[in-house]
Amino acid sequence: MSRYEVIIYWSKDDQAFIAEVPELPGCAADGATYQEALANVETVIREWIETARELGRPIPEPKGRLAFA
């Protein structure tokens, strides 16, 4: 499991749980259940990091819990 913060919420419009990773731009997944969304976003995090490495792009260090205003 990654150390990036994951935000999971229910989307009424999508009728699915959405999992977003704020520290990795564009990194998100969905699922029919909370657990499925979390499992799916873990896969997407690995793919996001792999793609960034292949393209020579920086990979942010996980900061842990983020504060939102």
C-alpha positions as CSV (number, residue, x, y, z in Angstrom):
1,M,0.0,0.0,0.0
2,S,1.2,3.5,-0.8
3,R,1.8,6.3,1.7
4,Y,-0.1,8.9,-0.3
5,E,-3.2,10.4,1.1
6,V,-6.3,9.0,-0.6
7,I,-9.7,10.8,-0.4
8,I,-12.7,8.6,-1.0
9,Y,-16.2,9.9,-1.4
10,W,-19.5,8.8,-2.9
11,S,-20.5,10.4,-6.2
12,K,-24.2,10.6,-6.7
13,D,-23.7,11.6,-10.4
14,D,-21.4,8.6,-11.1
15,Q,-23.2,6.2,-8.7
16,A,-19.8,5.1,-7.5
17,F,-17.1,5.7,-4.9
18,I,-14.4,8.0,-6.2
19,A,-10.8,7.7,-4.8
20,E,-8.5,10.7,-5.5
21,V,-4.8,11.2,-4.7
22,P,-4.3,15.0,-4.3
23,E,-0.5,14.8,-4.4
24,L,-0.5,13.0,-7.8
25,P,-2.2,15.2,-10.4
26,G,-4.9,13.3,-12.3
27,C,-4.5,10.2,-10.1
28,A,-8.0,8.9,-9.4
29,A,-10.1,5.8,-9.6
30,D,-13.6,4.6,-8.9
31,G,-15.4,1.5,-7.7
32,A,-18.8,0.2,-6.8
33,T,-17.7,-0.1,-3.1
34,Y,-15.4,1.8,-0.9
35,Q,-13.0,-1.2,-0.9
36,E,-13.1,-1.5,-4.6
37,A,-12.3,2.2,-5.1
38,L,-9.3,1.9,-2.7
39,A,-8.0,-1.2,-4.5
40,N,-8.4,0.4,-7.9
41,V,-6.6,3.6,-6.8
42,E,-3.7,1.6,-5.4
43,T,-3.2,0.2,-8.9
44,V,-3.5,3.6,-10.5
45,I,-0.9,5.0,-8.1
46,R,1.6,2.3,-9.1
47,E,0.9,3.0,-12.8
48,W,1.1,6.8,-12.2
49,I,4.5,6.4,-10.6
50,E,5.7,4.0,-13.3
51,T,4.7,6.3,-16.1
52,A,6.3,9.3,-14.4
53,R,9.6,7.4,-14.1
54,E,9.5,6.3,-17.7
55,L,8.9,9.9,-18.8
56,G,11.6,11.3,-16.4
57,R,9.1,13.4,-14.5
58,P,9.5,14.1,-10.8
59,I,7.6,11.9,-8.3
60,P,6.4,13.8,-5.2
61,E,7.3,12.4,-1.9
62,P,4.2,11.5,0.2
63,K,3.5,14.2,2.7
64,G,1.0,12.3,4.8
65,R,-2.1,13.9,5.9
66,L,-2.9,17.1,4.0
67,A,-4.8,20.0,5.4
68,F,-7.6,21.6,3.4
69,A,-9.2,25.0,4.0
